[in-house]
């Protein structure tokens, strides 16, 4: 949340632009740190977008064919909102 508010600070921007930047950073970080290819990260994003809120991480990992750790890492960048 602090990072989001910082982005909305002195230089005006939109919430959409801030979210897009945060998503891109998380996407890149997960690929770099975990060695997961872009297709797998996109699968995580699709699963999170399509499935109902509070879906178990194990289900998201299974659907996206990634590890639970990768899903946790990606989701942690967005706080408790996902």
C-alpha positions in Angstrom: 0.0 0.0 0.0 2.8 2.4 0.8 4.4 1.8 -2.6 1.1 2.5 -4.3 0.6 5.7 -2.4 4.2 6.8 -3.2 3.4 6.3 -6.9 0.4 8.5 -6.6 2.5 11.2 -4.9 4.0 14.4 -6.5 3.7 13.3 -10.1 0.1 12.7 -11.0 -0.7 9.3 -12.4 -3.7 7.0 -12.6 -4.4 4.0 -10.4 -4.3 1.9 -13.6 -0.8 3.1 -14.4 0.4 2.3 -10.9 -1.2 -1.1 -10.9 0.3 -1.9 -14.3 3.8 -0.9 -13.1 3.5 -3.0 -10.0 2.3 -5.9 -12.0 5.2 -5.6 -14.5 7.7 -5.4 -11.6 6.2 -8.5 -10.0 6.1 -10.3 -13.2 9.8 -9.6 -13.9 10.9 -10.3 -10.4 9.2 -13.7 -10.4 10.8 -14.6 -13.7 14.2 -13.5 -12.6 14.2 -14.9 -9.0 12.4 -18.2 -9.7 13.4 -18.9 -13.3 9.8 -19.3 -14.3 9.1 -18.5 -17.9 6.7 -15.8 -19.0 3.9 -18.3 -20.0 3.8 -19.7 -16.5 3.6 -16.2 -14.9 0.8 -15.4 -17.4 -1.0 -18.6 -16.3 -0.8 -17.4 -12.7 -2.3 -14.1 -13.7 -5.1 -15.7 -15.6 -6.0 -18.1 -12.8 -6.1 -15.2 -10.3 -8.3 -13.1 -12.6 -10.7 -15.9 -13.5 -11.2 -17.8 -10.2 -13.3 -16.6 -7.3 -11.6 -14.6 -4.5 -9.8 -16.6 -1.8 -9.1 -19.6 -4.0 -6.6 -21.8 -2.3 -3.0 -21.2 -3.5 -2.6 -24.9 -4.2 -5.4 -24.7 -6.8 -3.9 -21.7 -8.5 -0.6 -23.4 -8.6 -2.1 -26.6 -10.1 -4.1 -24.7 -12.7 -1.1 -22.5 -13.7 1.3 -25.5 -13.5 3.7 -23.7 -11.2 4.7 -24.2 -7.6 2.8 -22.9 -4.6 5.9 -20.9 -3.7 5.8 -19.1 -7.1 2.2 -18.2 -6.6 2.8 -17.0 -3.0 5.7 -14.9 -4.2 3.7 -13.2 -7.0 0.7 -12.6 -4.8 2.7 -11.2 -1.9 3.6 -8.2 -4.0 -0.1 -7.2 -4.0 -0.7 -7.6 -0.3 -3.9 -9.1 1.1 -6.0 -7.8 -1.7 -5.7 -10.9 -3.9 
